[in-house]
Amino acid sequence: MTSTAIPPAAVAANNNTLNSALAAEQISSPASPVDKPVDEKKQLEEGEIEENPSEGDSQTKTIFDDASKFNVKHPLFSTWTLYFDSPQSKSLPKTPQTTPAMPQGSHGWMADIRKVVSFDSVEEFWGLYNNIIPPSQLPGKANYYLFKNGIIPAWEDPQNKNGGKWSIQVPKNSESKSSIDRMWLYTMLAAIGETFETASTDSENAPSPTQSDLITGVIVSPRPAFYRISIWTREASDVNVLDTDAIKARLLNIGKHFKTSVLGYELEQKLTEGGFQTELTFDAHKDSEKKVNKNKFTV
């Protein structure tokens, strides 16, 4: 497995940044700056990057101080790329900038996927998020794919081929239409903040690793009768492996964190109520490709 060591300082900076980002979720328009006193001698926090201030303005301002005239960026540990496809995207023109690389064996099904943009800071993420259609308003059979830069949202990508996914389906109704956008936002924030493996009280078998690179991307898929949110991982496990196995323990910890801290459910809460609702389930890509169900496990 290829892993990237995350320095403790970067982990702390990411956590602080994402906590601030959650608090600033209501930032929706450059025309609505946040009124907050700014200390002219304010020191940069660890991990922040100061850009050239505008002429006549020597104050340090983050996006949380001023949504349009900030001069400090909060860098992410990784660069991320957003992709999109829908039945309508087939008619959109293709350019080198919007066409992702085709992994060997993809059989051309990726021809309809368009690359939207890559970003590497919290500010760029919010700029993107505030200017795209939320999942609740997308047509059926559309998909948003948010993946680490250089990883294509396909089973055939070398970073995905031995992996799997956590996924959940939520029926489309008036309640879920108001909550799916929040679920997707928090899923993206957990991904770009590298917090899916944050230690919890239930993670004694899988404490936060010094090397954490299991997550390759996250996907939201509106369908005519339900929404599906998925987390893709570069490694997989199955129901027959002991929970104390190193990889399975990490996967279970990701699933628990996803269910409770990101989606907002109780850990022991049963979600299936019939219809299109599912439990939070993990299965390997190889099993999904072969339509094998016996190796799935849930939290």
C-alpha positions as CSV (number, residue, x, y, z in Angstrom):
1,M,0.0,0.0,0.0
2,T,1.3,3.5,-0.8
3,S,1.0,5.8,2.2
4,T,1.7,9.4,2.9
5,A,2.9,10.3,6.3
6,I,0.9,13.2,7.7
7,P,3.1,15.4,10.0
8,P,1.4,16.1,13.4
9,A,1.5,19.9,12.6
10,A,-0.4,19.3,9.4
11,V,-3.0,17.1,11.2
12,A,-3.5,19.8,13.8
13,A,-3.7,22.6,11.2
14,N,-6.2,20.6,9.1
15,N,-8.4,19.9,12.2
16,N,-8.3,23.6,13.2
17,T,-9.1,24.7,9.7
18,L,-12.0,22.3,9.2
19,N,-13.5,23.2,12.6
20,S,-13.3,26.9,11.5
21,A,-14.8,25.9,8.1
22,L,-17.7,24.2,9.7
23,A,-18.4,27.3,11.9
24,A,-18.2,29.4,8.7
25,E,-20.6,27.3,6.7
26,Q,-23.0,30.2,6.3
27,I,-20.5,32.1,4.2
28,S,-22.5,32.1,0.9
29,S,-21.8,35.3,-0.9
30,P,-18.8,37.7,-1.3
31,A,-21.4,40.4,-0.8
32,S,-22.0,39.3,2.8
33,P,-18.7,39.8,4.7
34,V,-18.4,38.5,8.2
35,D,-18.3,41.5,10.6
36,K,-15.4,40.7,12.9
37,P,-12.8,43.0,14.5
38,V,-9.3,42.3,13.1
39,D,-6.2,42.8,15.2
40,E,-3.6,44.6,13.0
41,K,-0.9,42.6,14.7
42,K,-2.7,39.3,14.4
43,Q,-0.2,36.4,14.1
44,L,-0.7,33.7,11.5
45,E,-1.8,30.3,12.8
46,E,0.3,27.3,12.0
47,G,-0.4,26.1,8.5
48,E,-1.8,29.4,7.2
49,I,-0.3,31.1,4.1
50,E,-0.3,34.9,3.9
51,E,-0.8,36.3,0.4
52,N,0.0,39.9,-0.7
53,P,-2.5,42.2,1.0
54,S,-4.4,44.6,-1.2
55,E,-3.1,48.0,-1.7
56,G,-3.4,50.1,1.4
57,D,-4.5,47.2,3.6
58,S,-1.8,45.7,5.8
59,Q,-4.2,43.8,8.1
60,T,-4.1,40.0,8.1
61,K,-7.6,38.8,7.0
62,T,-8.9,35.2,6.6
63,I,-12.0,34.3,4.7
64,F,-13.7,34.2,8.2
65,D,-12.9,37.9,8.7
66,D,-13.9,39.0,5.2
67,A,-15.4,36.7,2.6
68,S,-14.2,38.8,-0.4
69,K,-11.0,40.6,0.7
70,F,-9.1,37.9,2.6
71,N,-5.3,37.7,2.2
72,V,-4.6,34.4,4.1
73,K,-5.3,30.9,2.8
74,H,-5.7,27.7,4.8
75,P,-3.8,25.0,2.8
76,L,-5.1,21.5,2.6
77,F,-2.7,18.5,3.1
78,S,-3.8,17.1,-0.3
79,T,-5.0,18.6,-3.6
80,W,-8.5,17.4,-4.6
81,T,-10.3,17.3,-7.9
82,L,-14.1,17.5,-8.5
83,Y,-15.6,15.5,-11.4
84,F,-19.2,15.5,-12.6
85,D,-21.4,13.5,-14.9
86,S,-25.1,13.3,-15.8
87,P,-27.1,12.2,-18.8
88,Q,-26.9,15.8,-20.0
89,S,-23.1,15.9,-19.8
90,K,-22.9,13.8,-22.9
91,S,-23.8,16.8,-25.0
92,L,-21.2,19.1,-23.3
93,P,-18.1,19.9,-25.3
94,K,-14.9,18.1,-24.3
95,T,-11.6,20.0,-23.8
96,P,-8.2,18.8,-22.4
97,Q,-9.0,20.7,-19.2
98,T,-12.3,18.9,-18.6
99,T,-11.4,15.4,-19.8
100,P,-10.0,13.1,-17.2
101,A,-7.4,10.5,-18.1
102,M,-9.0,7.1,-19.0
103,P,-7.6,4.3,-16.9
104,Q,-6.9,1.0,-18.7
105,G,-9.9,-1.2,-18.8
106,S,-12.5,1.5,-18.2
107,H,-14.3,0.5,-21.4
108,G,-15.1,4.1,-22.3
109,W,-17.8,4.4,-19.7
110,M,-15.9,7.5,-18.3
111,A,-16.4,9.3,-21.6
112,D,-19.3,11.3,-20.0
113,I,-17.3,12.4,-16.9
114,R,-16.1,16.0,-16.8
115,K,-13.4,17.4,-14.7
116,V,-14.7,20.5,-12.9
117,V,-11.7,22.0,-11.0
118,S,-8.8,21.1,-8.6
119,F,-8.2,23.0,-5.4
120,D,-5.8,22.8,-2.5
121,S,-7.1,25.3,0.1
122,V,-10.2,25.8,2.2
123,E,-10.9,29.1,0.5
124,E,-10.9,27.5,-2.9
125,F,-13.2,24.7,-1.7
126,W,-15.8,27.2,-0.4
127,G,-15.5,29.1,-3.7
128,L,-16.3,25.9,-5.5
129,Y,-19.0,24.7,-3.1
130,N,-20.9,28.1,-3.2
131,N,-21.0,28.0,-7.0
132,I,-22.2,24.5,-7.9
133,I,-25.7,23.0,-7.8
134,P,-26.3,21.0,-4.5
135,P,-27.1,17.3,-4.7
136,S,-30.8,17.9,-3.8
137,Q,-31.2,19.8,-7.0
138,L,-29.3,17.5,-9.4
139,P,-31.2,15.4,-11.9
140,G,-31.4,11.6,-11.4
141,K,-28.4,9.6,-12.6
142,A,-26.0,12.5,-12.0
143,N,-22.9,12.1,-9.8
144,Y,-20.3,14.3,-8.1
145,Y,-16.9,12.7,-7.6
146,L,-14.4,14.4,-5.2
147,F,-11.1,12.5,-5.4
148,K,-7.5,13.2,-4.4
149,N,-5.6,14.7,-7.3
150,G,-4.2,12.1,-9.7
151,I,-6.8,9.4,-8.8
152,I,-9.6,8.8,-11.3
153,P,-13.0,7.9,-10.0
154,A,-13.0,4.4,-11.4
155,W,-12.4,0.9,-10.1
156,E,-9.7,0.5,-12.8
157,D,-7.5,3.2,-11.3
158,P,-4.4,1.6,-9.7
159,Q,-5.2,3.4,-6.5
160,N,-8.7,2.0,-6.3
161,K,-8.5,-1.5,-7.9
162,N,-7.7,-3.3,-4.6
163,G,-10.1,-1.1,-2.5
164,G,-13.7,-0.9,-1.7
165,K,-16.3,1.6,-0.5
166,W,-18.6,2.5,2.4
167,S,-22.0,3.5,1.1
168,I,-25.4,4.4,2.2
169,Q,-28.7,5.0,0.4
170,V,-31.3,7.5,1.7
171,P,-34.8,7.6,0.2
172,K,-35.8,10.7,-1.6
173,N,-38.5,12.6,0.4
174,S,-39.1,16.0,1.8
175,E,-36.9,15.3,4.9
176,S,-33.9,13.9,3.0
177,K,-34.0,16.7,0.4
178,S,-33.2,19.1,3.2
179,S,-30.6,16.9,4.8
180,I,-28.7,15.4,1.9
181,D,-26.9,18.6,1.1
182,R,-25.6,18.9,4.7
183,M,-24.5,15.2,4.6
184,W,-22.6,15.7,1.4
185,L,-21.0,18.9,2.7
186,Y,-19.8,17.2,5.9
187,T,-18.6,14.2,3.9
188,M,-16.5,16.5,1.7
189,L,-15.1,18.4,4.7
190,A,-14.1,15.2,6.4
191,A,-12.4,14.0,3.2
192,I,-10.4,17.2,2.5
193,G,-9.6,17.6,6.2
194,E,-8.2,14.1,6.4
195,T,-10.4,13.4,9.5
196,F,-12.1,10.1,8.6
197,E,-9.6,8.2,10.7
198,T,-9.9,10.5,13.7
199,A,-9.7,8.5,16.9
200,S,-12.9,7.9,18.8
201,T,-14.0,6.2,22.0
202,D,-14.8,3.1,20.0
203,S,-11.5,3.0,18.1
204,E,-9.2,1.3,20.5
205,N,-8.3,-1.3,17.9
206,A,-7.6,1.3,15.3
207,P,-6.1,4.5,16.8
208,S,-5.3,7.3,14.4
209,P,-2.4,6.0,12.3
210,T,0.8,8.0,11.7
211,Q,0.3,7.1,8.1
212,S,-3.2,7.7,6.8
213,D,-4.0,7.3,3.1
214,L,-6.9,4.9,2.9
215,I,-9.4,7.4,1.5
216,T,-9.2,8.0,-2.2
217,G,-12.4,9.9,-2.8
218,V,-16.1,10.5,-2.0
219,I,-19.2,10.3,-4.3
220,V,-22.8,11.5,-4.1
221,S,-25.2,10.0,-6.6
222,P,-28.8,11.3,-6.8
223,R,-31.2,8.7,-8.3
224,P,-34.9,9.0,-9.1
225,A,-35.9,7.4,-5.8
226,F,-32.9,7.8,-3.5
227,Y,-29.5,9.5,-2.8
228,R,-26.3,7.4,-2.4
229,I,-23.2,8.7,-0.6
230,S,-20.0,6.6,-0.9
231,I,-16.5,6.8,0.5
232,W,-13.8,5.0,-1.6
233,T,-10.8,3.4,0.0
234,R,-7.6,2.0,-1.5
235,E,-7.7,-1.2,0.6
236,A,-10.6,-3.6,1.3
237,S,-11.6,-6.4,3.7
238,D,-14.5,-8.7,4.1
239,V,-16.9,-10.1,6.7
240,N,-14.7,-13.2,7.4
241,V,-11.7,-11.3,8.5
242,L,-11.3,-10.6,12.2
243,D,-12.2,-7.1,13.4
244,T,-8.7,-6.9,14.9
245,D,-7.0,-7.2,11.5
246,A,-5.1,-3.9,10.9
247,I,-6.8,-2.9,7.7
248,K,-10.3,-4.0,8.7
249,A,-10.0,-2.2,12.1
250,R,-9.1,1.0,10.2
251,L,-12.0,0.5,7.8
252,L,-14.4,-0.1,10.6
253,N,-13.2,3.1,12.4
254,I,-13.8,5.0,9.2
255,G,-17.3,3.6,8.9
256,K,-18.1,4.4,12.6
257,H,-16.8,8.0,12.2
258,F,-18.8,8.4,8.9
259,K,-22.0,7.2,10.5
260,T,-21.8,9.2,13.7
261,S,-19.7,12.3,13.2
262,V,-20.4,13.0,9.6
263,L,-23.9,11.6,8.8
264,G,-25.3,12.3,12.4
265,Y,-26.7,8.9,13.2
266,E,-26.2,7.0,16.5
267,L,-23.7,4.1,16.2
268,E,-26.2,1.4,17.2
269,Q,-29.0,3.0,15.2
270,K,-30.7,0.7,12.7
271,L,-31.3,2.6,9.5
272,T,-33.2,0.1,7.3
273,E,-36.9,0.8,7.3
274,G,-37.8,-0.8,4.0
275,G,-37.9,0.7,0.6
276,F,-34.7,2.3,-0.6
277,Q,-33.1,3.0,2.8
278,T,-29.9,0.9,3.5
279,E,-27.5,0.4,6.4
280,L,-24.0,1.9,6.1
281,T,-22.3,-1.0,4.2
282,F,-18.8,-1.8,3.1
283,D,-18.0,-4.0,0.1
284,A,-14.9,-4.5,-2.1
285,H,-14.9,-3.1,-5.6
286,K,-14.1,-6.6,-6.9
287,D,-17.2,-8.0,-5.2
288,S,-19.3,-5.1,-6.5
289,E,-18.1,-5.8,-10.0
290,K,-19.0,-9.5,-9.7
291,K,-22.3,-8.6,-7.8
292,V,-21.2,-10.7,-4.8
293,N,-23.1,-9.7,-1.6
294,K,-21.9,-12.3,1.0
295,N,-18.7,-10.4,1.9
296,K,-20.3,-7.1,2.9
297,F,-20.2,-5.9,6.4
298,T,-22.0,-3.0,8.2
299,V,-21.8,-0.6,11.1
